[in-house]
Amino acid sequence: MKIGLLLSGCGVYDGAEIQEAILSMLAIEEAGATVVGISINKDQYHVINHTNGEVTTESRNMLIEAARITRGIIYDISQISPADIDALVIPGGFGSAKNFSSWAFNGPDGTILPEVKLMIVNMINVGKPIAALCVSPILISLALKDTSLNPILTLGTTLEKSPYDIANFNEGIKKNGGEFVEIGLNEINVDEKLKIVCSPCYMQEATMSDIRKSTQLAINRLIQLI
Protein backbone atom coordinates (compact mmCIF):
# COMPACT_ATOMS: atom_id res chain seq x y z
CA MET A 1 0.00 0.00 0.00
CA LYS A 2 1.41 3.38 -1.03
CA ILE A 3 0.34 6.68 0.49
CA GLY A 4 1.31 9.94 -1.23
CA LEU A 5 2.52 12.79 0.99
CA LEU A 6 2.12 16.13 -0.80
CA LEU A 7 4.56 18.70 0.60
CA SER A 8 4.64 22.45 -0.11
CA GLY A 9 8.20 22.95 1.14
CA CYS A 10 9.74 22.64 4.59
CA GLY A 11 8.69 24.94 7.43
CA VAL A 12 5.38 25.99 8.92
CA TYR A 13 5.47 29.67 7.88
CA ASP A 14 6.52 29.21 4.26
CA GLY A 15 6.07 25.53 3.43
CA ALA A 16 4.77 22.26 4.89
CA GLU A 17 4.27 21.94 8.66
CA ILE A 18 7.16 19.65 9.54
CA GLN A 19 5.72 17.97 12.63
CA GLU A 20 2.46 17.17 10.86
CA ALA A 21 4.43 15.78 7.93
CA ILE A 22 6.80 13.66 10.03
CA LEU A 23 4.07 12.32 12.31
CA SER A 24 1.97 11.46 9.25
CA MET A 25 4.92 9.53 7.86
CA LEU A 26 5.28 7.69 11.17
CA ALA A 27 1.58 6.80 11.23
CA ILE A 28 1.74 5.58 7.63
CA GLU A 29 4.74 3.38 8.39
CA GLU A 30 3.14 2.02 11.56
CA ALA A 31 0.09 1.06 9.52
CA GLY A 32 2.30 -1.03 7.26
CA ALA A 33 2.13 1.30 4.26
CA THR A 34 4.82 3.07 2.26
CA VAL A 35 5.24 6.85 2.06
CA VAL A 36 5.57 8.37 -1.41
CA GLY A 37 6.91 11.92 -1.04
CA ILE A 38 5.54 14.38 -3.61
CA SER A 39 6.21 18.06 -4.22
CA ILE A 40 6.40 20.63 -7.01
CA ASN A 41 9.52 21.85 -8.77
CA LYS A 42 8.74 25.53 -8.29
CA ASP A 43 9.90 28.24 -5.92
CA GLN A 44 8.06 28.99 -2.71
CA TYR A 45 6.13 32.27 -2.57
CA HIS A 46 8.80 33.55 -0.17
CA VAL A 47 11.15 32.41 2.58
CA ILE A 48 10.53 33.18 6.24
CA ASN A 49 13.14 33.39 8.98
CA HIS A 50 11.50 31.07 11.49
CA THR A 51 13.30 32.67 14.46
CA ASN A 52 11.59 36.04 14.04
CA GLY A 53 8.90 35.65 11.35
CA GLU A 54 10.56 38.10 8.97
CA VAL A 55 10.69 37.63 5.19
CA THR A 56 14.21 37.05 3.89
CA THR A 57 15.77 37.75 0.49
CA GLU A 58 16.31 34.05 -0.17
CA SER A 59 14.59 31.95 -2.82
CA ARG A 60 13.86 28.28 -2.12
CA ASN A 61 12.42 25.50 -4.25
CA MET A 62 9.48 23.48 -2.87
CA LEU A 63 10.76 20.15 -4.19
CA ILE A 64 14.28 20.64 -2.85
CA GLU A 65 13.00 21.82 0.53
CA ALA A 66 10.50 18.95 0.79
CA ALA A 67 13.32 16.49 0.21
CA ARG A 68 14.70 17.56 3.61
CA ILE A 69 11.65 15.96 5.22
CA THR A 70 11.67 12.76 3.16
CA ARG A 71 15.44 12.22 3.45
CA GLY A 72 15.99 12.91 -0.23
CA ILE A 73 13.36 10.56 -1.68
CA ILE A 74 10.89 12.88 -3.40
CA TYR A 75 8.92 12.87 -6.66
CA ASP A 76 7.79 15.79 -8.74
CA ILE A 77 4.01 15.85 -8.89
CA SER A 78 4.21 15.43 -12.68
CA GLN A 79 5.71 11.95 -12.09
CA ILE A 80 2.82 10.70 -9.94
CA SER A 81 -0.73 9.81 -10.96
CA PRO A 82 -3.56 8.33 -8.87
CA ALA A 83 -2.64 4.93 -10.32
CA ASP A 84 0.68 5.12 -8.45
CA ILE A 85 -0.75 5.66 -4.96
CA ASP A 86 -3.65 4.34 -2.90
CA ALA A 87 -4.35 7.56 -0.97
CA LEU A 88 -3.01 11.08 -0.50
CA VAL A 89 -2.08 13.04 2.62
CA ILE A 90 -1.65 16.82 2.55
CA PRO A 91 -0.07 18.21 5.75
CA GLY A 92 -0.75 21.81 6.73
CA GLY A 93 1.61 24.74 6.92
CA PHE A 94 1.40 28.15 5.29
CA GLY A 95 2.71 26.61 2.08
CA SER A 96 -0.79 25.32 1.34
CA ALA A 97 -2.08 28.89 1.43
CA LYS A 98 0.96 30.61 -0.14
CA ASN A 99 2.69 28.11 -2.44
CA PHE A 100 -0.01 25.67 -3.52
CA SER A 101 -2.67 28.38 -3.61
CA SER A 102 -3.20 32.09 -3.04
CA TRP A 103 -5.75 31.68 -0.23
CA ALA A 104 -3.43 33.56 2.16
CA PHE A 105 -3.86 36.67 0.03
CA ASN A 106 -7.22 36.24 -1.70
CA GLY A 107 -9.17 33.90 0.57
CA PRO A 108 -11.80 31.70 -1.12
CA ASP A 109 -11.48 33.82 -4.28
CA GLY A 110 -7.86 32.70 -4.61
CA THR A 111 -6.32 30.41 -7.17
CA ILE A 112 -4.80 26.96 -6.81
CA LEU A 113 -1.83 25.57 -8.73
CA PRO A 114 -3.15 23.54 -11.68
CA GLU A 115 -0.94 20.58 -10.70
CA VAL A 116 -2.40 20.45 -7.20
CA LYS A 117 -5.95 20.83 -8.45
CA LEU A 118 -5.46 18.04 -10.98
CA MET A 119 -4.06 15.69 -8.35
CA ILE A 120 -6.94 16.35 -5.94
CA VAL A 121 -9.67 16.13 -8.58
CA ASN A 122 -8.22 12.99 -10.13
CA MET A 123 -7.94 11.26 -6.75
CA ILE A 124 -11.57 12.05 -5.99
CA ASN A 125 -12.73 11.02 -9.46
CA VAL A 126 -11.20 7.55 -9.12
CA GLY A 127 -12.47 7.15 -5.55
CA LYS A 128 -9.14 7.27 -3.75
CA PRO A 129 -9.16 8.94 -0.32
CA ILE A 130 -7.44 12.14 0.75
CA ALA A 131 -6.45 13.30 4.24
CA ALA A 132 -6.24 17.09 4.45
CA LEU A 133 -4.61 18.21 7.69
CA CYS A 134 -4.62 21.60 9.43
CA VAL A 135 -5.22 24.37 6.85
CA SER A 136 -5.02 22.08 3.82
CA PRO A 137 -8.80 21.58 3.43
CA ILE A 138 -8.69 24.98 1.71
CA LEU A 139 -7.03 23.18 -1.20
CA ILE A 140 -9.96 20.79 -1.49
CA SER A 141 -12.29 23.78 -1.39
CA LEU A 142 -10.43 25.58 -4.18
CA ALA A 143 -10.02 22.43 -6.29
CA LEU A 144 -13.74 21.67 -6.21
CA LYS A 145 -15.02 25.22 -6.47
CA ASP A 146 -17.50 25.68 -9.33
CA THR A 147 -18.13 21.92 -9.56
CA SER A 148 -21.17 19.87 -8.59
CA LEU A 149 -19.22 18.38 -5.70
CA ASN A 150 -19.81 19.90 -2.28
CA PRO A 151 -17.14 18.63 0.11
CA ILE A 152 -17.70 18.40 3.85
CA LEU A 153 -14.60 19.95 5.41
CA THR A 154 -13.24 21.21 8.70
CA LEU A 155 -10.33 23.30 9.91
CA GLY A 156 -11.29 23.13 13.58
CA THR A 157 -13.75 24.85 15.88
CA THR A 158 -14.51 28.31 17.17
CA LEU A 159 -15.23 26.78 20.59
CA GLU A 160 -11.59 26.01 21.39
CA LYS A 161 -8.48 28.20 21.44
CA SER A 162 -6.94 28.82 18.04
CA PRO A 163 -4.23 31.15 16.72
CA TYR A 164 -6.30 31.58 13.56
CA ASP A 165 -9.69 32.94 12.54
CA ILE A 166 -11.63 29.69 12.22
CA ALA A 167 -14.91 31.52 11.57
CA ASN A 168 -13.37 33.26 8.56
CA PHE A 169 -12.22 29.93 7.11
CA ASN A 170 -15.71 28.60 7.78
CA GLU A 171 -17.23 31.33 5.63
CA GLY A 172 -14.66 30.77 2.90
CA ILE A 173 -15.42 27.06 2.67
CA LYS A 174 -19.14 27.82 2.44
CA LYS A 175 -18.59 30.51 -0.18
CA ASN A 176 -16.91 27.95 -2.41
CA GLY A 177 -19.84 25.56 -2.13
CA GLY A 178 -18.61 23.28 0.64
CA GLU A 179 -20.00 22.43 4.04
CA PHE A 180 -17.97 23.29 7.14
CA VAL A 181 -18.18 21.08 10.22
CA GLU A 182 -16.76 22.26 13.54
CA ILE A 183 -14.72 19.62 15.37
CA GLY A 184 -12.19 19.90 18.17
CA LEU A 185 -8.58 18.95 18.57
CA ASN A 186 -7.91 15.20 18.40
CA GLU A 187 -11.06 14.66 16.36
CA ILE A 188 -11.44 13.95 12.66
CA ASN A 189 -14.21 14.58 10.18
CA VAL A 190 -14.89 12.25 7.27
CA ASP A 191 -16.77 13.06 4.07
CA GLU A 192 -17.81 9.48 3.36
CA LYS A 193 -19.02 10.22 -0.16
CA LEU A 194 -15.86 11.95 -1.41
CA LYS A 195 -13.55 10.01 0.94
CA ILE A 196 -11.97 13.12 2.47
CA VAL A 197 -10.58 13.01 6.01
CA CYS A 198 -9.89 16.29 7.82
CA SER A 199 -8.09 16.92 11.11
CA PRO A 200 -7.55 20.40 12.63
CA CYS A 201 -4.06 19.69 13.99
CA TYR A 202 -2.24 23.01 14.53
CA MET A 203 -5.26 25.09 13.50
CA GLN A 204 -6.07 24.75 17.21
CA GLU A 205 -3.66 25.40 20.05
CA ALA A 206 -1.91 22.04 20.31
CA THR A 207 1.11 20.16 21.62
CA MET A 208 3.19 17.74 19.60
CA SER A 209 1.47 14.92 21.51
CA ASP A 210 -1.87 16.26 20.29
CA ILE A 211 -0.58 16.30 16.71
CA ARG A 212 0.62 12.73 17.11
CA LYS A 213 -2.89 11.65 18.12
CA SER A 214 -4.55 13.71 15.39
CA THR A 215 -2.38 12.47 12.55
CA GLN A 216 -2.66 8.87 13.69
CA LEU A 217 -6.46 9.10 13.79
CA ALA A 218 -6.53 10.67 10.33
CA ILE A 219 -4.12 8.18 8.75
CA ASN A 220 -5.84 5.15 10.26
CA ARG A 221 -9.22 6.34 8.97
CA LEU A 222 -7.70 7.14 5.59
CA ILE A 223 -6.42 3.59 5.27
CA GLN A 224 -9.82 2.20 6.22
CA LEU A 225 -11.28 4.14 3.28
CA ILE A 226 -8.90 2.57 0.76
C-alpha positions in Angstrom: 0.0 0.0 0.0 1.4 3.4 -1.0 0.3 6.7 0.5 1.3 9.9 -1.2 2.5 12.8 1.0 2.1 16.1 -0.8 4.6 18.7 0.6 4.6 22.5 -0.1 8.2 22.9 1.1 9.7 22.6 4.6 8.7 24.9 7.4 5.4 26.0 8.9 5.5 29.7 7.9 6.5 29.2 4.3 6.1 25.5 3.4 4.8 22.3 4.9 4.3 21.9 8.7 7.2 19.6 9.5 5.7 18.0 12.6 2.5 17.2 10.9 4.4 15.8 7.9 6.8 13.7 10.0 4.1 12.3 12.3 2.0 11.5 9.3 4.9 9.5 7.9 5.3 7.7 11.2 1.6 6.8 11.2 1.7 5.6 7.6 4.7 3.4 8.4 3.1 2.0 11.6 0.1 1.1 9.5 2.3 -1.0 7.3 2.1 1.3 4.3 4.8 3.1 2.3 5.2 6.8 2.1 5.6 8.4 -1.4 6.9 11.9 -1.0 5.5 14.4 -3.6 6.2 18.1 -4.2 6.4 20.6 -7.0 9.5 21.8 -8.8 8.7 25.5 -8.3 9.9 28.2 -5.9 8.1 29.0 -2.7 6.1 32.3 -2.6 8.8 33.5 -0.2 11.2 32.4 2.6 10.5 33.2 6.2 13.1 33.4 9.0 11.5 31.1 11.5 13.3 32.7 14.5 11.6 36.0 14.0 8.9 35.7 11.3 10.6 38.1 9.0 10.7 37.6 5.2 14.2 37.1 3.9 15.8 37.8 0.5 16.3 34.0 -0.2 14.6 31.9 -2.8 13.9 28.3 -2.1 12.4 25.5 -4.2 9.5 23.5 -2.9 10.8 20.2 -4.2 14.3 20.6 -2.9 13.0 21.8 0.5 10.5 19.0 0.8 13.3 16.5 0.2 14.7 17.6 3.6 11.6 16.0 5.2 11.7 12.8 3.2 15.4 12.2 3.4 16.0 12.9 -0.2 13.4 10.6 -1.7 10.9 12.9 -3.4 8.9 12.9 -6.7 7.8 15.8 -8.7 4.0 15.8 -8.9 4.2 15.4 -12.7 5.7 12.0 -12.1 2.8 10.7 -9.9 -0.7 9.8 -11.0 -3.6 8.3 -8.9 -2.6 4.9 -10.3 0.7 5.1 -8.4 -0.8 5.7 -5.0 -3.6 4.3 -2.9 -4.3 7.6 -1.0 -3.0 11.1 -0.5 -2.1 13.0 2.6 -1.6 16.8 2.5 -0.1 18.2 5.7 -0.8 21.8 6.7 1.6 24.7 6.9 1.4 28.2 5.3 2.7 26.6 2.1 -0.8 25.3 1.3 -2.1 28.9 1.4 1.0 30.6 -0.1 2.7 28.1 -2.4 0.0 25.7 -3.5 -2.7 28.4 -3.6 -3.2 32.1 -3.0 -5.8 31.7 -0.2 -3.4 33.6 2.2 -3.9 36.7 0.0 -7.2 36.2 -1.7 -9.2 33.9 0.6 -11.8 31.7 -1.1 -11.5 33.8 -4.3 -7.9 32.7 -4.6 -6.3 30.4 -7.2 -4.8 27.0 -6.8 -1.8 25.6 -8.7 -3.2 23.5 -11.7 -0.9 20.6 -10.7 -2.4 20.4 -7.2 -5.9 20.8 -8.5 -5.5 18.0 -11.0 -4.1 15.7 -8.3 -6.9 16.4 -5.9 -9.7 16.1 -8.6 -8.2 13.0 -10.1 -7.9 11.3 -6.8 -11.6 12.1 -6.0 -12.7 11.0 -9.5 -11.2 7.6 -9.1 -12.5 7.1 -5.6 -9.1 7.3 -3.8 -9.2 8.9 -0.3 -7.4 12.1 0.7 -6.5 13.3 4.2 -6.2 17.1 4.5 -4.6 18.2 7.7 -4.6 21.6 9.4 -5.2 24.4 6.9 -5.0 22.1 3.8 -8.8 21.6 3.4 -8.7 25.0 1.7 -7.0 23.2 -1.2 -10.0 20.8 -1.5 -12.3 23.8 -1.4 -10.4 25.6 -4.2 -10.0 22.4 -6.3 -13.7 21.7 -6.2 -15.0 25.2 -6.5 -17.5 25.7 -9.3 -18.1 21.9 -9.6 -21.2 19.9 -8.6 -19.2 18.4 -5.7 -19.8 19.9 -2.3 -17.1 18.6 0.1 -17.7 18.4 3.8 -14.6 19.9 5.4 -13.2 21.2 8.7 -10.3 23.3 9.9 -11.3 23.1 13.6 -13.7 24.8 15.9 -14.5 28.3 17.2 -15.2 26.8 20.6 -11.6 26.0 21.4 -8.5 28.2 21.4 -6.9 28.8 18.0 -4.2 31.1 16.7 -6.3 31.6 13.6 -9.7 32.9 12.5 -11.6 29.7 12.2 -14.9 31.5 11.6 -13.4 33.3 8.6 -12.2 29.9 7.1 -15.7 28.6 7.8 -17.2 31.3 5.6 -14.7 30.8 2.9 -15.4 27.1 2.7 -19.1 27.8 2.4 -18.6 30.5 -0.2 -16.9 27.9 -2.4 -19.8 25.6 -2.1 -18.6 23.3 0.6 -20.0 22.4 4.0 -18.0 23.3 7.1 -18.2 21.1 10.2 -16.8 22.3 13.5 -14.7 19.6 15.4 -12.2 19.9 18.2 -8.6 19.0 18.6 -7.9 15.2 18.4 -11.1 14.7 16.4 -11.4 14.0 12.7 -14.2 14.6 10.2 -14.9 12.3 7.3 -16.8 13.1 4.1 -17.8 9.5 3.4 -19.0 10.2 -0.2 -15.9 11.9 -1.4 -13.5 10.0 0.9 -12.0 13.1 2.5 -10.6 13.0 6.0 -9.9 16.3 7.8 -8.1 16.9 11.1 -7.6 20.4 12.6 -4.1 19.7 14.0 -2.2 23.0 14.5 -5.3 25.1 13.5 -6.1 24.7 17.2 -3.7 25.4 20.0 -1.9 22.0 20.3 1.1 20.2 21.6 3.2 17.7 19.6 1.5 14.9 21.5 -1.9 16.3 20.3 -0.6 16.3 16.7 0.6 12.7 17.1 -2.9 11.6 18.1 -4.6 13.7 15.4 -2.4 12.5 12.5 -2.7 8.9 13.7 -6.5 9.1 13.8 -6.5 10.7 10.3 -4.1 8.2 8.8 -5.8 5.2 10.3 -9.2 6.3 9.0 -7.7 7.1 5.6 -6.4 3.6 5.3 -9.8 2.2 6.2 -11.3 4.1 3.3 -8.9 2.6 0.8 
